[in-house]
Amino acid sequence: MGVLPTSVTNPVKPPQQDDEEKVLEAEDEAPAAQKGAAHVLASGVCLVTKVLLLMMAGALIGVALASLLRLILPRLMGLYEAEGLPKRAHLHMVTTNLTVGGACAIEALASKHANRTCNLVLLQQHPAKVHNLVSLLEKHYPNLKTHLHPDVDEYFESSPLEGFETDVEPDLLELAARVLALWRHGGASVDLKRPVLDQPLEKEVVHRSAGALLHFPQPCHPALQGLLTTLGKGSTGSAAEVVEQATSWMCRPPAGAEDPFLPKHCLGVHVVTSKIEPHEQLQCPLVRTIHTSFDPLDQLKNFEEGILSKFLHNRIM
């Protein structure tokens, strides 16, 4: 009897068993998917945390740099100022003969314009008592810087006013020096004999009263050309006449105006008549401590700078 050949075949699974295996496979895959999602979420949280930490570190570094700059910049400015006029906003003052009233005006202006560098130009020779007082003012008002020019002709060299006749009235000489300071450096300039304190320094300004206040924020301002031209002609008139001629040159009354004293339109310059402060009303505690009987026209008194400086240290600052 022959042996029947046997064939190995895959047994056919019942449909129910096949479905159960698929369910089991799906259940095995679910934890893997959940693990993948959890990994992605963890990676995202880690990335966000790193970004936040970097931002916080950047903010801390910024604060540290800002603090460092606040410490370093004043010293850098001090080094720069030692070489010449600094670049921040200026207020220029000029005198050929410093009186009590002029010293009071210097102190009041240095206090009023603490955010500006107040440059005091001493033209011609001055006695030791003037230098002593100015030195004391500089100690109490760090924004005040003194520039000595005993040789007046040298002050006008290499400028539009080179060759200016310096043997003129003090008011005219001081006006010429103030205009030249504005031409070179820009800023504001105040006449110490006619101090103006309350005029806003936002636009170009010429005070009608002999240029008691001049304000030209940028150096070499075109409107200054009128003053430079009038001064350069060798004018021997008063400072008031020079300013009037210059403003007439660069300014015109409003169209149709018959009154020549109406406010003028001046190439962007405002001609003003702001109040001139009487010296007796100025706030200058240091000068008044030295000169108890205050008279603006008096000459400065001699004083012991060291003793007075110690006395005033806590009183003024």
C-alpha positions as CSV (number, residue, x, y, z in Angstrom):
1,M,0.0,0.0,0.0
2,G,1.5,3.3,-1.0
3,V,2.0,6.2,1.5
4,L,0.1,9.3,0.8
5,P,2.3,12.4,0.4
6,T,1.8,14.9,3.2
7,S,1.7,18.7,2.4
8,V,2.6,21.4,4.9
9,T,0.2,24.3,4.6
10,N,-0.4,27.3,6.8
11,P,-3.4,26.8,8.8
12,V,-6.2,29.2,8.1
13,K,-6.8,31.4,11.0
14,P,-10.3,32.0,12.0
15,P,-11.5,35.6,11.4
16,Q,-12.1,36.1,15.1
17,Q,-8.4,35.2,16.0
18,D,-7.1,37.6,13.3
19,D,-9.1,40.5,14.8
20,E,-7.8,39.8,18.2
21,E,-4.2,39.8,17.0
22,K,-4.7,43.2,15.4
23,V,-6.1,44.6,18.6
24,L,-3.1,43.3,20.5
25,E,-0.7,44.9,17.9
26,A,-2.6,48.2,18.2
27,E,-2.3,48.0,21.9
28,D,1.4,47.4,21.6
29,E,1.8,50.4,19.3
30,A,-0.2,52.8,21.5
31,P,2.4,53.1,24.3
32,A,5.1,53.7,21.6
33,A,3.1,56.6,20.1
34,Q,2.5,58.0,23.5
35,K,6.2,57.7,24.3
36,G,7.0,59.6,21.1
37,A,4.6,62.4,21.8
38,A,5.9,62.7,25.3
39,H,9.5,62.9,23.9
40,V,8.5,65.7,21.5
41,L,6.7,67.6,24.3
42,A,9.7,67.2,26.6
43,S,12.0,68.5,23.8
44,G,9.7,71.5,23.2
45,V,9.6,72.4,26.9
46,C,13.4,72.0,27.1
47,L,13.8,74.3,24.1
48,V,11.5,77.0,25.5
49,T,13.3,76.8,28.8
50,K,16.6,77.3,27.1
51,V,15.3,80.3,25.2
52,L,13.9,81.9,28.4
53,L,17.2,81.3,30.2
54,L,19.1,82.9,27.3
55,M,16.7,85.9,27.3
56,M,17.1,86.3,31.1
57,A,20.9,86.1,30.7
58,G,20.8,88.7,28.0
59,A,18.7,91.0,30.1
60,L,21.1,90.6,33.0
61,I,24.0,91.3,30.8
62,G,22.3,94.4,29.4
63,V,21.6,95.7,32.9
64,A,25.3,95.0,33.9
65,L,26.5,96.8,30.7
66,A,24.2,99.8,31.4
67,S,25.5,100.1,34.9
68,L,29.1,99.8,33.7
69,L,28.5,102.5,31.1
70,R,27.0,104.8,33.7
71,L,30.3,104.5,35.6
72,I,32.6,104.8,32.7
73,L,31.0,107.4,30.5
74,P,31.4,110.3,32.9
75,R,35.1,109.5,33.2
76,L,35.4,109.3,29.5
77,M,33.7,112.6,29.1
78,G,36.0,114.1,31.7
79,L,39.0,112.9,29.6
80,Y,37.5,114.4,26.5
81,E,36.7,117.7,28.2
82,A,40.3,118.0,29.3
83,E,41.3,118.3,25.7
84,G,38.7,120.9,24.6
85,L,35.0,121.7,24.5
86,P,32.8,118.6,24.9
87,K,30.2,117.6,22.4
88,R,27.1,117.8,24.5
89,A,24.9,120.9,24.5
90,H,26.8,124.1,25.4
91,L,26.0,127.3,27.1
92,H,28.6,130.0,26.4
93,M,29.4,133.0,28.6
94,V,32.1,135.6,28.0
95,T,33.5,138.4,30.2
96,T,36.3,140.9,30.0
97,N,35.7,142.2,33.6
98,L,33.9,140.0,36.0
99,T,31.8,141.9,38.5
100,V,29.7,140.6,41.4
101,G,26.6,140.7,39.2
102,G,28.4,138.7,36.5
103,A,29.6,136.1,39.0
104,C,26.1,135.8,40.3
105,A,24.8,135.3,36.7
106,I,27.4,132.6,36.1
107,E,26.3,130.7,39.2
108,A,22.6,131.0,38.4
109,L,23.1,129.9,34.8
110,A,25.3,126.9,35.8
111,S,22.6,125.8,38.3
112,K,19.7,126.4,35.9
113,H,21.3,124.6,33.0
114,A,22.8,121.6,34.9
115,N,22.3,119.4,31.8
116,R,24.5,121.6,29.7
117,T,28.2,122.3,29.7
118,C,28.5,125.9,30.7
119,N,31.7,127.3,29.1
120,L,33.0,130.5,30.7
121,V,35.5,132.4,28.5
122,L,37.7,134.9,30.4
123,L,39.0,137.4,27.8
124,Q,42.0,139.5,28.8
125,Q,43.9,139.3,32.0
126,H,41.9,138.8,35.3
127,P,43.2,139.3,38.9
128,A,43.8,136.3,41.2
129,K,40.5,136.9,43.1
130,V,38.5,136.2,39.9
131,H,40.4,133.0,39.3
132,N,39.8,132.0,42.9
133,L,36.1,132.5,42.7
134,V,35.8,130.8,39.3
135,S,37.7,127.8,40.7
136,L,35.4,127.7,43.6
137,L,32.3,127.8,41.3
138,E,33.7,125.0,39.3
139,K,34.0,122.8,42.4
140,H,30.4,123.3,43.3
141,Y,29.0,123.2,39.7
142,P,30.8,120.4,37.8
143,N,29.2,121.4,34.5
144,L,31.0,124.8,34.6
145,K,34.2,124.9,32.5
146,T,36.5,127.9,32.3
147,H,38.6,128.8,29.3
148,L,41.3,131.4,29.7
149,H,42.2,133.7,26.7
150,P,44.4,136.5,27.9
151,D,45.5,137.2,24.3
152,V,42.2,138.4,22.8
153,D,43.6,138.5,19.2
154,E,44.5,134.9,19.5
155,Y,40.9,134.0,20.4
156,F,39.7,135.2,16.9
157,E,42.5,133.6,14.9
158,S,41.5,131.1,12.2
159,S,37.9,132.1,12.3
160,P,35.5,134.3,10.3
161,L,36.4,137.1,12.7
162,E,40.1,136.9,12.3
163,G,41.5,140.4,12.4
164,F,38.5,141.7,14.4
165,E,39.3,145.0,16.0
166,T,39.5,144.2,19.6
167,D,40.0,147.7,20.9
168,V,36.2,148.3,21.1
169,E,33.6,148.6,23.8
170,P,33.5,145.6,26.2
171,D,29.9,144.8,25.3
172,L,30.8,144.6,21.6
173,L,33.9,142.5,22.2
174,E,32.0,140.1,24.4
175,L,29.2,139.9,21.8
176,A,31.8,139.0,19.0
177,A,33.3,136.3,21.2
178,R,29.9,134.8,22.0
179,V,28.9,134.7,18.4
180,L,32.2,133.1,17.4
181,A,31.7,130.5,20.2
182,L,28.3,129.6,18.7
183,W,29.7,129.5,15.2
184,R,32.4,127.0,16.4
185,H,30.4,124.9,18.8
186,G,26.7,125.7,18.6
187,G,24.5,125.9,21.7
188,A,23.2,128.9,23.7
189,S,25.0,132.1,24.8
190,V,23.9,134.5,27.5
191,D,25.1,138.0,28.2
192,L,26.2,138.1,31.8
193,K,25.1,141.7,32.1
194,R,21.6,140.9,30.9
195,P,20.9,137.3,32.0
196,V,17.9,135.5,30.5
197,L,17.0,132.3,32.3
198,D,13.4,131.4,31.4
199,Q,13.4,131.4,27.6
200,P,12.9,127.8,26.3
201,L,15.9,126.6,24.3
202,E,14.1,124.6,21.7
203,K,14.5,126.8,18.6
204,E,17.0,129.2,17.1
205,V,16.6,132.4,19.1
206,V,18.0,136.0,19.0
207,H,17.1,138.3,21.9
208,R,16.2,141.8,20.7
209,S,18.0,143.4,23.6
210,A,21.6,143.5,22.3
211,G,21.6,139.7,21.8
212,A,21.2,139.1,25.6
213,L,20.4,135.5,24.6
214,L,21.5,133.7,21.4
215,H,20.6,130.1,20.7
216,F,21.8,128.1,17.7
217,P,22.0,124.4,18.5
218,Q,24.2,123.5,15.6
219,P,27.6,125.1,14.8
220,C,28.0,127.2,11.6
221,H,24.3,128.0,11.5
222,P,23.5,130.1,8.3
223,A,21.6,132.7,10.3
224,L,24.8,133.5,12.3
225,Q,26.2,134.9,9.0
226,G,24.3,138.1,9.5
227,L,26.0,138.7,12.9
228,L,29.4,137.6,11.6
229,T,29.1,139.9,8.5
230,T,28.1,142.9,10.6
231,L,30.9,142.3,13.1
232,G,33.4,141.6,10.4
233,K,32.8,145.0,8.8
234,G,34.7,146.6,11.6
235,S,31.6,148.0,13.3
236,T,32.4,150.4,16.1
237,G,28.8,150.8,17.2
238,S,27.2,149.3,20.3
239,A,26.3,145.6,20.7
240,A,22.6,146.6,20.4
241,E,23.2,148.3,17.1
242,V,25.1,145.3,15.7
243,V,22.3,142.9,16.7
244,E,19.7,145.2,15.2
245,Q,21.5,145.5,11.9
246,A,22.1,141.7,11.8
247,T,18.4,140.9,12.5
248,S,17.3,143.5,9.9
249,W,19.6,141.7,7.4
250,M,18.3,138.2,8.1
251,C,14.8,139.0,9.2
252,R,11.7,140.7,7.6
253,P,8.5,141.8,9.2
254,P,5.4,139.7,8.4
255,A,3.8,140.4,5.0
256,G,1.7,143.5,5.1
257,A,2.8,144.5,8.5
258,E,3.2,148.3,9.0
259,D,4.6,148.1,12.5
260,P,8.4,147.3,12.3
261,F,8.4,146.2,15.9
262,L,6.1,143.3,15.3
263,P,7.7,139.8,15.6
264,K,9.7,139.0,12.6
265,H,10.1,135.9,10.4
266,C,13.9,135.2,10.3
267,L,15.0,132.2,8.3
268,G,13.8,129.9,11.1
269,V,15.1,132.3,13.8
270,H,12.8,133.6,16.5
271,V,13.5,137.2,17.7
272,V,12.3,137.3,21.3
273,T,11.9,139.8,24.1
274,S,12.1,137.5,27.0
275,K,12.5,138.9,30.5
276,I,16.0,139.9,31.5
277,E,16.5,139.0,35.2
278,P,17.8,141.7,37.5
279,H,21.0,140.5,39.2
280,E,19.5,141.2,42.6
281,Q,16.8,138.6,42.0
282,L,19.1,135.8,40.8
283,Q,19.8,132.7,42.9
284,C,23.5,132.6,43.6
285,P,24.1,131.4,47.2
286,L,27.8,131.0,46.9
287,V,28.5,134.5,45.5
288,R,26.1,136.0,48.0
289,T,28.0,134.3,50.9
290,I,31.1,136.1,49.8
291,H,29.4,139.4,49.1
292,T,26.8,139.9,51.9
293,S,26.2,143.5,50.8
294,F,25.2,142.6,47.2
295,D,25.9,145.2,44.5
296,P,26.0,143.8,41.0
297,L,28.5,146.5,39.8
298,D,30.9,145.9,42.7
299,Q,34.3,144.4,42.0
300,L,34.9,140.9,43.5
301,K,36.3,140.7,46.9
302,N,39.4,138.8,48.0
303,F,38.6,135.7,50.1
304,E,40.3,132.6,51.5
305,E,39.2,130.0,49.0
306,G,40.1,127.0,51.2
307,I,38.2,128.2,54.3
308,L,35.1,129.2,52.2
309,S,35.1,126.0,50.2
310,K,34.9,123.9,53.4
311,F,32.2,126.2,54.8
312,L,30.1,125.9,51.6
313,H,30.6,122.2,50.9
314,N,27.5,121.0,52.7
315,R,25.5,124.3,52.3
316,I,25.5,124.6,48.6
317,M,25.6,121.0,47.2
